[in-house]
Structures are given as structure tokens and as C-alpha cells.
Amino acid sequence: MAVFWDVLGSLIPPVFIGLLFWFIMRAILRADSKEREVYAEIEAEERAKLEAKKPAKKG
């Protein structure tokens, strides 16, 4: 039974570090995707404002 606890004790730290890395990367990627969505919305609004200010072209 001591071997089991030794194995378990040696596997817990790498698993914990792996989960910690996964949570951090997940948070970074989710924040980046949200930032891109918001930036796209702001850019679309700014383009719409710019188009509204342009005078109509005579053709």
C-alpha cells in the first residue's frame, strides 16, 4: 500500500500543474476571443459613423 501512496504522491504535483496551466490558457484564450468580438463591434460602429458622414456620391 505504501507504493500506491508513493505513486499517488508523485503524480499529484504534475497533474495539478497541468490543470493550472490549462485553466490559465483557457482564461487567456477566452479573454482574447471576447476582446476580438468587442473590437469588431466597435470597428463596425465606427465604420457606420464614417459612412453616415460621407456625402452621397453623384453618379
N, C-alpha and C positions, 0 to 999 in steps of 0.2 A: 504494500500500500504506500510505502514511502516513495517508491519510484513514481507512482501516479502523482503525488503531490509535487515531486521534483519536476516532472514533465509539465504539469499544470502551471507551476510557478515560473517555469522558463518560457511558456507560451503566452502568458497573460501580458507582459510588457509589449512585445511586438504587436499583438492584436490591438491593444489599447492605442499604441502609437499609430497604427494603420487606421483605426476608426477616427482618431483625432484628425489625421491628415485628410481623410475622406470628408469629414464634416467641414473642415476649413475650406477645402477645394470646392465643395458643394455650395457653401455660402458665397465664395468669391464668384463662381460662375453664375449663380442666381442673381447676385447684385449686378454683375456685368450685363446680363440679359435685360434686367429691369431698366438699367441706365440707358441701354440702347433703345428700348421701347420709348422711354420718356424723351430721349433726344430726337427720335424720329417724329414724335408728336409735335415737339416744339419747332422742329425744322419745317414740318408741314404747315403749321400755323404761320410761321414767318414767310414762307413762300406764298401762302394765300394772301397775306397782308401786302406783300410786294406786288403781286398780280393785281390786287384791287387798286393800288396806287398808280399803276401804269395807265396812260391814256389809251383809249381804243385806237387801234391801227385803222387807217383808211386804206381800203384796198381797191 
